[in-house]
Amino acid sequence: MTAHPALSRRSFATGALLGAAAGLLPSAPAGATAPAPAPAGATAPAPARSRTRSEPGPGPLLRLPAPTGPHPVGLRTVHLTDPSRTDPWAGGARELMLTVLYPARTVRGFPRAPQLTPAEAVLFADLAPHVRPGLPGPGAVDWGAVLTHGHVGAPALPGRRPVVLYTPGGGDSRTLGTSLAEDLASHGRIVVLVDHPGDATQVELPTGMRPTVLLGPPSPETVRTMIDTRIADLRHVLDRLGELPLAPVMDRRRIGVCGHSAGGTAAVYAAHGDRRIRAVANLEGYLDLAPLDGFDRPLLLLRTDGFEGAARIESSWAGLPGRRALLTGANHWAFTDYAAFVPRLQAAGLVTPAARAGLVGPGDGDAAMASVRHRVGGFLARALPPAVARHRP
């Protein structure tokens, strides 16, 4: 584990840390300490950059699939600081960035947010082929031109709604869960995308850009630090839900967590020690960190048929009372927005068939994304049903 102010592309090991957490140590996850109260600062993302005929931008214009629910989607970004914890990667108080997506009453007059800030897009373009081998290099894709379907600052639809926290895969930023989160929000949920600065590829904080500081193959201790830090991050977000901009419409009795890869690992272990979490969707995360005896929350265990760690996944899931499902013709990052991007990059000649298969699988990426949305949404609808109105006699 080495802290660096900037990331050297030459020293970034292409297989390190990224994807499912490997080599986890068999000990109990560390609990989060009680955070000191502090106001939650809400910020608006940078406006999307316009494209003109004279400035077409490099490569194909990538798009996220539209949400399928009946509600338009609002979006807020939030910066949190936890002064009770020292950031294990950078020192100082632990900082987090969140994106809160929610069903909106109206989106008229409220702009759509870009998936990445301009500064994040520049850094990601530089890192993409090193973070995910097979992705095109700098100058090939304008990652900053990708728009979300979330409208910045739109007023929330009235009513108290279930809350879903999303934690991304190891090395990924929260933005790669945008499509799933938007779809869940369009069906009436509030979704909080949680970034984990230090292990995420890039996170723009009010205090500056935080590129990943994990260089080279991670030791078991480093991976353990990553998982424990994510667990504490999730618990801190739960502690601060009442301070977030959408707190009045959040039903904190109906909280779920959805995580991909290392995020799935962290989500399950966070729930194992925290009764506030009522349901967990684990998208291909290993669960051999420590025994999960007595786990009694609704649990979705979803994996792909192309992931090279399938045997370990199945072994680590054995005996758990979860609802299992298999995504066919897919690979590990088909759970993320790469499912929409990589096939289009291949069609443009920027990704090889082998790279596509290794990232999202050879199958239909749009169909994979639709299946993930349907399965996760259906699971959460059953696990976090609408609150029953109480009538006075």
Secondary structure, DSSP 8 states (H G I E B T S, - for coil): ----SS--TTT--TTSS-BS--S--SS-------------EEE--------BTTB--SS---------SSS-EEEEEEEEEEEEEE-TTT-SEEEEEEEEEEEBS--TT--EEESS-HHHHHHHHHHHHHHSTTS--TTS--GGG-EEEEEET--B-SS-EEEEEEE--BT--GGGGHHHHHHHHHTT-EEEEE--TTTSSEEEETTEEEE----SS--HHHHHHHHHHHHHHHHHHHHHGGGSTTGGGEEEEEEEEEEETHHHHHHHHHHHT-TT--EEEEES----SS--TT--S-EEEEEESS-TTHHHHHHHHTT---EEEEETT--GGGGSTHHHHHHHHHHTTSS-HHHHHHHT-SS-HHHHHHHHHHHHHHHHHHHS---------
